[in-house]
Amino acid sequence: MNSAVNQCYFVENATHSANGLESCTLYHVTVTSISPSGSRGGHVTFDTNTDDAAPGSPEHLAIEEQTTTSVTLSWDDPLDRASCVDR
């Protein structure tokens, strides 16, 4: 998945849980200090990824070629959790 989503959360404590993320996905996270008056301080940026999950079933399985001793198959990535497919 190549789409970027920017989300901003104001928290009163030093913890936050991001929910609804895609499995097997790299996320770029930035944490910034902001004063009550809105002045921005320093920030920390890091990369993290979500855990692996079982991908869905392959789509559109087809026999491309077959002989008396071999068969060549093709298929598309699954619709569910395609980013978890290891190539």
C-alpha positions in Angstrom: 0.0 0.0 0.0 1.5 3.3 -1.1 -0.9 5.7 0.4 0.0 8.1 3.1 -2.3 9.1 5.9 -1.4 12.0 8.3 -3.1 11.9 11.6 -2.6 14.2 14.5 -3.5 13.3 18.1 -3.2 15.6 21.2 -2.6 13.5 24.3 -2.3 14.6 27.9 -0.2 11.7 28.9 2.9 10.1 27.3 1.1 7.2 25.6 -1.1 6.7 22.6 -2.4 3.6 20.8 -2.9 3.8 17.1 -5.7 1.4 16.1 -7.1 0.1 12.8 -3.7 -0.2 11.1 -3.0 -2.6 8.3 -1.0 -5.7 9.1 2.5 -6.2 7.5 2.8 -2.5 6.9 5.6 0.0 7.5 4.6 3.2 9.3 6.5 6.4 9.6 5.8 8.0 13.0 6.6 11.5 14.2 6.1 12.6 17.8 6.2 16.4 18.4 6.2 18.4 21.6 3.6 21.2 21.5 3.0 23.7 24.4 -0.5 24.6 25.6 -0.1 27.9 23.6 0.6 25.9 20.4 4.4 26.5 20.2 6.1 23.5 18.6 9.2 22.0 20.2 11.5 19.2 19.0 10.3 16.0 17.4 11.3 12.4 17.0 10.7 10.4 13.8 11.0 6.6 13.5 9.8 3.7 11.4 7.8 0.8 12.8 5.8 -2.0 11.2 2.8 -4.0 12.3 3.0 -7.8 12.8 2.6 -10.4 10.2 -0.9 -11.8 9.5 -2.2 -14.6 7.3 -3.0 -13.2 3.8 -6.3 -14.0 2.1 -6.7 -16.6 -0.6 -5.1 -16.0 -4.0 -7.4 -14.7 -6.7 -8.0 -15.7 -10.3 -6.0 -19.0 -10.3 -5.4 -20.1 -13.9 -3.6 -22.8 -15.8 -1.3 -21.1 -18.2 0.3 -24.1 -19.8 0.3 -27.8 -19.2 2.2 -30.7 -20.7 2.5 -34.4 -20.0 5.1 -33.6 -17.3 4.5 -30.1 -16.1 1.9 -27.4 -15.3 2.4 -23.6 -15.2 -0.1 -21.7 -13.0 -0.7 -18.0 -12.5 -2.7 -16.1 -9.9 -3.3 -12.6 -8.5 -2.6 -11.4 -5.0 -5.3 -11.9 -2.4 -7.7 -9.0 -1.7 -7.2 -9.4 2.0 -3.8 -8.5 3.5 -2.0 -8.7 0.1 1.0 -6.8 1.7 1.6 -9.9 3.9 2.4 -12.1 0.8 6.1 -13.0 0.7 7.6 -13.1 -2.8 
